[in-house]
Amino acid sequence: MRVLEGVEIVSFEDVSQLFPELSRDMVRKVLSSLSKKGYLFRLKRGLYAVGDPATKNPYRIALALFPGYIAFSSALRLYNLMEYEPFTLFVATPGTSGERRAGEYTIKAVALGERATGVTSRDGIYVSTLAKTFFDCFYKPYYCGGYSEITKALYEAHEVNWGEFLSYFKRFASSSLCQRTGYVLEIVRDDVGVKVPESVIEYLLGRVKAWTRLVPTLPSRGTGIGRWKLIDNLGKERILGWAYG
């Protein structure tokens, strides 16, 4: 434990290299014993948090459990665009989905396939860029608290790289995703003054095809928006809930 002082996360292989004189079976016994005594916390097979995981950086633990990048509401929190500290941390990965507990946190991995791109490092943590964070949130709004959280974050964001933002829609978005996103962006532009470039609105408007619903899982009852061929089955008061509150 003196050797591991200052280390947040350690693996079986790390300890084997630190103590080459010990057999691999002995390393397993030592790690098991330290885990039972509370000196280590087992995250998954062969991976441990040193000490109480509640005292560690939960984002580092999340990325150790699921290699990828911090995404959705967790990324908004890292960018200080969400007020509360979510106890579910989201990691976007190319192909792994799953869920694990680490102390008081639930770590949820979401497989995004080829959409698992657009990553930067923030204080040593791999996280989606701000523009990619907003794309991911529009793509799966239920992982960031819904449209009200997205619009509030857009309102509070100092600067969004709209060219980068639009590039993800050109590469990865369906027509219905473009319709939903364009409609919401037009609302935050017109109602609360978010500076969304007209070129972004025009591109998304150009992708309009068949009628769709703002929230596909909700019934079709709502207001029909002909410009976007979209049924707003949520309502502007809920899309901008933070502004109307």
N, C-alpha and C positions, 0 to 999 in steps of 0.2 A: 504493500500500500504506500510505502514511502517512495518507491520508484514511480508509482502512478500519481503522485501528488501533482495537482494542477491539470490533470488530464480529465476531460469530460466523458469521453466514450472510448472504450477499449475493446478489441476483438481477441478471440482465442489466438489468432496468428500473431498479434502484437505481443502478447504475453509469452508465447513460445519463442519469439525472437529476442525478447528481453532476458529470458532465462533459458538459454540453449542447453544448460546442463540438466534440465528437467525433461523427463520423457513426456510425450504428448498425453499419456494417460494421467500422469501426475499433474500436468497443467489443468486438465479437465477437473480433477479432484479438488485442486486448490481453488479454481474459479467457482465450482459448486459450493464449496465450504464458505468462501467469502460472500457468495450470494445469499446463502441461508442465514448468515450472520448480519446481513444488512449493509455490508461494506460495498457490495456491488448490486446493481439491479439488472436482472436479465431482461433485455429488450426483445431478443429473439435468439435462436440457436447461434452460439458463437459470438454474440455481441452484447456488451454490458455498458450501462451507465455507471460511472464511478461515483458512489454515494447516492443520495436521494435525487431522483430525476426531477423533482419539483424545484430543486435549486439550480438546475442546469438550463442552458439555452434550449427551449423546446423546439426551435426551428432546426437546430443542429441534430437533435435526436430524430426529428421527423425525416430529415434527409439521410441520416444513417440507416433508418429502417427501410426507406423507400427512395433509392437514388432517383433524382429528378429535380424539380424546382418547386419552390413555395408558390402557391397559386390561389386564386379566387379570394375569399374573404381574408385568408391569412396574408396574402400579398397586399391587399388594401390596408391591413393593419400595419404591415411593415412600412408602408408609404405614409403612415399616419392619416389615412383617409377613412378610418373606421374608429369610432370612439371606444367601443368595448373590446375586451380581450377575449376572442373566441376560444373555447376550450376544445373545439374540433379544429385541428390543423390540417390543411389540404396540401397535398403534394401531387403535382401533375407529372405523369410518367409516360414514356412512349408505349408501354404495353402491360404494365402491372396495375391491377386494381386490388384493393384489400383494405383491411382496417386492423389496427393494433392499439392497445392501451399502453400508455407510458405515464405512470403516476396519475395526475388528475387530467391528463390530456388524452384525447382520442385522435390518433393519426389516421387520416383517410387518404389513400392513394387513388387517384382517378386517371385511368388510361386515356390519353388523348391521341394516340397514334402519331401520325405525321404532324398533327397540330402541336405537339410537345416541343415547341421551339420559341425563340424570342426571349432569351435568358440573359440576365446580367448578374453581377455580384454586388451585394449591398452588405457592408460590414462582414464580409466573408461568407455570406449566405447566398446561395443560388436562388434567385427569385425572378419571376417574369418581369420584363420591362413594364413601365407604367402603361404604355400603349397596348402591350400584349395582355396585361392584366385586365384591361377593359374589354378587349376582344374575348378573352376567356369567360369573363363575367356575363357578357351578352350571350355567349354560346351556351353556358350552363348557369343561368341566373339563380337557380335554387342553391348553388354552392356559395353564394355570396350574400344571401339574405333577401334576394329578390330585386325588382326594379327600383324600389325606393332607395335601397342602399347604393345601387349603381348611380342613380341620378344625384344623390347627395355627394357621392365621391367625385363625380364629374364636376359638380358645382365647386367643390373645395380644392380640386386639383389646380395647381398653379400653372402647369403647362403640360399639354399632351402632344406628343409627336403624331399629328393626324396623318401624315404621310405613311408612317409605319403602321398606324392603326388600320388604315385603309388597305394596306398591302396584304394583311391577313385575311380580309374579306375577299380580296381578289383571288387569293390562293385557296382558301379553305371553306368559304361560306356558301351555304345553299341560298336559293332565292328567298325562302321564307325567313331565314335568319337576317338577311339584308333588309327585308320589309320590316320586321320587328324592331331591328336596331335603328333604322332610319326614322321610323315613327317616334320612338322614344327620344332620339337625338333632336328631332324637330321640336318636340315638346320642351326639352330643357333649353334649347336655343330661344324659343319664342316666349316661354313663360318665366324663366329665371335667368336668362341672359348668358348662358354658357356660350362661349365663342366657338361654335362648330363651323368650320369652313363650308361655304356653299358647295364646293367641289365634292365634299364628302356626302352631303345630302343628295346631290345630283347623281353621283355614282350609285348609291343605294336605291334611289328612286328608279334608276334605269334597270335595276334587277327585278322590279316588280313583275310578277306573272299571275299565278292563280291566287284566289282568295285564301287567307290563312287566319289563324287566331293568334293574338298576342301571347296568351298562355295556352299552349296546346292541350294541357291536361285539364283545363277548366271548360265548362259548357260554352256553347257558342253565343249565349245571351250577352248582348253588349251593343256598343255603338259601331256602326259600320263606317269606316274611313275610306271613302272611294279613292282618294289620292294614293293611298298605300295598299288598297285592296286587302284591308285588314279589319278584323273584328276586334275592337278593344273590349275584351271581356274582363278587364281588370278595373279600368277607370282612372282618369287623370288624378283624382284625389289620392289614390293608392300609389300610383307611379311617383307622385311628388308628395308622399305622405309627410315627409320631414318639413316641407315648405308650408303645407296647410296646417300643420300642428301648431 
